Amino acid sequence: MNQLPEYDEINEQLSGAGMEIGPAEVHALICGLICGDFETSLQLMQQELFRDSDAHEPQVQECKSTLLQMHAEIREQLEDPVMGFRLMLPDDDIRSDERARQLVNWCQGYLFGFGISARDNELKMSDMAQETLADISELTRLDVEAVDADDEEQRQQMNELEEYLRVAVMTIYEDLPDDRD
């Protein structure tokens, strides 16, 4: 299994390509697309992310190549029985309020990606997976302004939310019809 690019590396590539989306949100968007409908996820990813981009620009080509690799790696991670899937968020050493902001961005990106790709698949989800999707939606309402940047207890709570999201995404991925081969 390959490794995903680092958060800062993706951030630089997205910026260089003139994209107005951050690493957490783009990672989540791709995850949501894959979970919603793997067969259309690559096409939808390219439509959503590169619609207004100049395909001949070297920075856009580099970014597109990286995101295509990310797509493949995320799929591998979701298939990993040892639960190799991880959210792409900034390093743990950043302020808790910024990490919370990126967690909210991640949830929004996931819901958007899932929403445009799942179509009728959401109707086929188990009650547990639907509740999990509702929980992700609820996390988009996290009051990031109330998060104390240096509070150790809140930092631990953020870690627990991240772990919950990681398992939630794997639950949704496993729950949907298996036409991913």
C-alpha positions in Angstrom: 0.0 0.0 0.0 1.3 3.4 -0.9 1.1 6.4 1.3 -1.0 9.4 0.7 0.9 12.7 0.1 1.4 14.9 3.1 -1.2 17.5 4.0 1.1 20.4 3.3 2.2 18.9 0.0 -1.4 18.6 -1.2 -2.1 22.1 0.1 0.7 23.5 -2.1 -0.4 21.6 -5.2 -4.1 22.7 -4.8 -3.0 26.3 -4.3 -0.6 26.1 -7.2 -3.3 24.8 -9.4 -5.6 27.7 -8.4 -8.1 25.5 -6.6 -10.2 26.9 -3.8 -10.3 23.7 -1.8 -8.1 22.5 1.0 -6.5 19.2 1.6 -9.0 18.0 4.3 -11.9 18.9 2.1 -10.5 17.4 -1.1 -9.6 14.1 0.7 -13.1 13.9 2.1 -14.7 14.7 -1.2 -12.8 11.8 -2.8 -13.8 9.6 0.1 -17.4 10.5 -0.2 -17.4 9.9 -4.0 -15.9 6.5 -3.5 -18.3 5.5 -0.7 -21.3 6.8 -2.7 -20.6 5.0 -6.0 -17.1 3.8 -6.8 -17.8 3.3 -10.5 -18.6 6.9 -11.1 -16.3 8.4 -8.5 -13.3 9.1 -10.7 -15.4 10.8 -13.4 -17.2 12.9 -10.8 -14.0 13.8 -9.1 -12.5 15.2 -12.3 -15.8 17.0 -13.2 -16.1 18.6 -9.7 -12.4 19.5 -9.2 -11.1 20.4 -12.6 -14.2 21.8 -14.3 -12.8 25.4 -14.5 -9.1 24.5 -14.7 -6.8 24.8 -17.7 -5.7 21.2 -18.4 -2.6 22.4 -20.1 -1.2 24.2 -17.1 1.7 22.2 -15.5 0.5 22.9 -11.9 -3.0 21.6 -12.8 -1.6 18.5 -14.5 0.6 17.8 -11.4 -2.3 18.3 -9.0 -4.6 16.1 -11.2 -2.0 13.4 -11.2 -1.6 13.6 -7.4 -5.4 13.5 -6.8 -5.8 10.5 -9.2 -3.2 8.7 -7.1 -5.0 9.8 -3.9 -8.2 8.3 -5.3 -6.5 4.9 -5.9 -4.8 5.0 -2.4 -8.0 6.0 -0.6 -9.8 3.1 -2.3 -7.0 0.7 -1.2 -7.2 2.1 2.4 -11.0 1.5 2.5 -10.5 -2.0 1.3 -7.8 -2.7 4.0 -9.2 -5.2 6.5 -6.8 -3.9 9.1 -8.5 -0.5 8.8 -5.7 1.3 7.1 -8.0 4.3 6.3 -7.1 7.6 7.8 -8.5 11.1 7.5 -6.3 13.8 6.0 -6.1 16.5 8.6 -3.3 18.9 9.6 -0.6 17.6 12.0 -1.6 17.1 15.6 0.7 20.0 16.7 -1.6 22.7 15.3 -4.0 24.6 17.4 -7.2 22.7 18.4 -9.5 25.3 16.9 -7.8 25.1 13.5 -7.9 21.3 13.6 -11.6 21.5 14.5 -12.2 23.9 11.5 -10.5 21.3 9.2 -12.5 18.5 10.7 -15.7 20.4 9.8 -14.3 21.0 6.3 -13.6 17.3 6.1 -17.2 16.5 7.0 -18.6 19.0 4.5 -16.4 17.6 1.7 -17.4 14.0 2.5 -21.1 14.8 2.5 -20.8 16.7 -0.7 -18.9 13.9 -2.4 -21.3 11.3 -1.1 -24.3 13.3 -2.0 -23.4 13.7 -5.7 -22.3 10.1 -6.2 -24.6 8.0 -4.0 -27.9 8.8 -5.9 -30.2 5.9 -5.0 -27.5 4.0 -3.0 -28.4 6.0 0.1 -31.8 4.3 0.1 -30.1 0.9 0.2 -28.1 1.7 3.3 -28.7 0.0 6.7 -30.2 2.0 9.5 -26.8 2.1 11.2 -25.1 3.5 8.1 -27.8 6.1 7.7 -27.4 7.1 11.3 -23.7 7.3 10.8 -24.2 9.6 7.8 -26.5 11.8 9.9 -23.8 12.0 12.6 -21.3 13.2 10.0 -23.9 15.9 9.0 -24.3 16.9 12.6 -20.5 17.4 12.9 -20.6 20.1 10.3 -22.3 22.2 12.9 -19.4 22.0 15.3 -18.9 25.4 16.9 -15.2 25.8 16.0 -15.2 29.3 17.6 -15.9 27.7 21.0 -12.9 25.4 20.7 -10.1 26.5 23.0 -6.9 26.5 21.0 -4.8 25.1 23.8 -7.2 23.0 25.9 -5.8 19.4 26.3 -9.2 17.9 27.0 -10.6 19.4 23.8 -7.6 18.1 21.9 -8.4 14.6 23.2 -12.1 15.0 22.2 -11.0 16.0 18.7 -8.9 12.9 18.5 -12.0 10.8 19.5 -14.1 12.6 16.8 -11.5 11.8 14.2 -11.5 8.2 15.2 -15.3 8.1 15.1 -15.2 9.6 11.6 -12.6 7.1 10.4 -14.8 4.2 11.5 -18.0 5.9 10.3 -16.6 6.2 6.8 -15.5 2.6 6.7 -19.0 1.6 8.0 -20.7 3.4 5.2 -18.2 2.1 2.6 -18.8 -1.5 3.8 -22.6 -1.1 3.9 -23.3 -0.1 0.4 -23.8 -2.6 -2.5 -20.7 -4.4 -3.5 -20.4 -3.4 -7.2 -16.8 -2.1 -6.7 -14.9 -4.7 -8.6 
